Structures are given as C-alpha cells and as structure tokens.
Amino acid sequence: MILPIVAYGDPVLKKKAQEINEDFPDLQQLVDDMFATMNNAKGVGLAAPQVGQSIRLFIVDASPFAEEEDGDPLCAGFKRVFINPIIFEEEGEEWPFEEGCLSIPGLREEVMRKPKIKIEYYDEKWDLYEEELDGFRARVVQHEYDHIEGKLFLDRISAVRRLLLQGKLADISRGDVEVNYKMKFPKTKK
C-alpha cells in the first residue's frame, strides 16, 4: 500500500525515533509499504518518521546512483532495511552533494558529509549486520539516519540559507507545492 509521506513542518520529523523489538506489530507489512511508497515517489531512501511512524527504521535502494553518468557502481543492488541502526564511525574529508528529500519536495541543497561510515543494524529478519559504507551508499544512509535522529538535511546547511528558504518551506507545510505522490501536509486548511 502506498502511504502518504509526511511534509516538512510535521513534528514527527523533528522527533528522535524510538527503538523497536521483534514483536513490533506488522513490521513486514510496514517495510513492504515503505518500499512501495518510496518507489512510487522515485526516492532512494525513506525513513519511518516520513510516513508518520516515530521508530528507528529506514529503507534504502541506492540502485539509481549506479546508473547515473557520474554514479557509483557499488550502488547497484544496494537495497537494505535498517532497524535500530547505530552509526558508530564517520571518517574522511567532508564532500558536498546536492541532497533532496521526499518530505521537502522541490528543494535541493548542497550538504557536506563524511565519505565513509561504519554502521550496525538489524534487517527485517532481525539478523544483525555491521557494514562499512562509502560514497553514495554512505550518503544515502547518513541522510536517512538523520531522519530517525529528528534531523533534516536543512539542519546541515547554513542558517542564512535556511532563512532564505523560509517562504518555500512554509508553502510546503501548507501543501502549496506540486508533487506527484501522496503527501500529508501539517498546515493545510481544513
């Protein structure tokens, strides 16, 4: 089922998400719905808070980055479910990349991130993994990890730039933005 994506301005996007356990109800259905929602919106990652669930879960499918001209071939087949993840190391010289977000449609900004991470997480079968990721794979994971920490990519740009975007962000919160996927806007008029 395609779920509505929560738009900028909803408090769930600024809240640190809670860990879950193996008894979390209908987890596989939620994961399947999140992949359907992400694919419908043509995204490469989606965190549970973006569909209104304040839990430490996100999904990624970075395959589109393998197909781009300057893309990363390591992204081919990089499709994962991350439950209760912990990034325990970030290293390297920060590099810029223009990021966007399904919860903030129509806006893209250059964000600096470290190129390598080490992460521990469970998948949807509750198998535990520890992985080292770099390049676009690391960036996608860092972006989604920020979501479960209650952060948006906008929190990583300058205060002056955020100030300049306030009008556009207010429009997004009200639903005054064109999107071709289902969204839930926090400040729409009833």
LINRAZI-V951065 format. One record per pair of residues at least 4 apart in sequence whose ideal C-beta (glycine too) atoms are under 6 Angstrom apart, sorted by the first residue. I is the first residue (numbers start at 0). J is the second residue. Records with the same first field share a line. If there is no record, write none. Layout:
# LINRAZI-V951065
I->J + J
This chain:
# LINRAZI-V951065
0->32
1->35 + 36 + 39 + 181
2->32 + 36 + 50
3->181 + 182 + 183
4->49 + 101 + 102 + 182
5->9 + 11 + 49 + 51 + 102 + 183
6->102 + 171 + 182 + 184
7->102 + 103 + 168 + 171 + 172
8->172 + 185 + 186
9->185
11->48 + 51 + 53
12->48
13->149
14->53 + 149
15->148 + 149
16->48 + 53 + 54 + 55 + 147
17->54
18->55 + 83
19->23 + 54
21->125
25->29
30->80 + 123
33->45 + 58
34->58
37->42 + 45
39->180
40->101 + 180
42->101
43->61 + 63 + 139
44->59 + 139 + 143
45->49 + 58
46->57 + 143 + 146 + 147
47->52 + 54 + 56
48->53 + 146
49->102
55->83 + 147
56->82
57->81 + 143
58->80
59->79 + 139
60->78
61->74 + 77 + 135 + 136 + 139
62->74 + 75
64->70 + 71 + 74 + 135
65->70 + 72 + 74 + 75
66->70
71->134 + 135
74->135 + 136
77->136
80->122 + 123
81->120
82->121
83->121
84->118 + 120
85->119
86->116 + 118 + 144
87->117
88->117
89->113 + 116
90->113 + 115
91->113 + 114 + 115
93->111 + 113
94->114
95->109 + 111
97->107 + 109
98->110 + 152
99->107
100->152
104->176 + 178
105->176
108->156
110->152 + 155
112->138 + 141
114->133
115->133
116->132 + 137
117->131
118->130
119->129
120->128
121->125 + 127
122->126
132->136 + 137 + 140
133->137
140->144
145->150
150->154
153->161
156->160
164->168
170->175 + 176
171->176
172->185 + 186
173->186
174->184 + 187
178->182
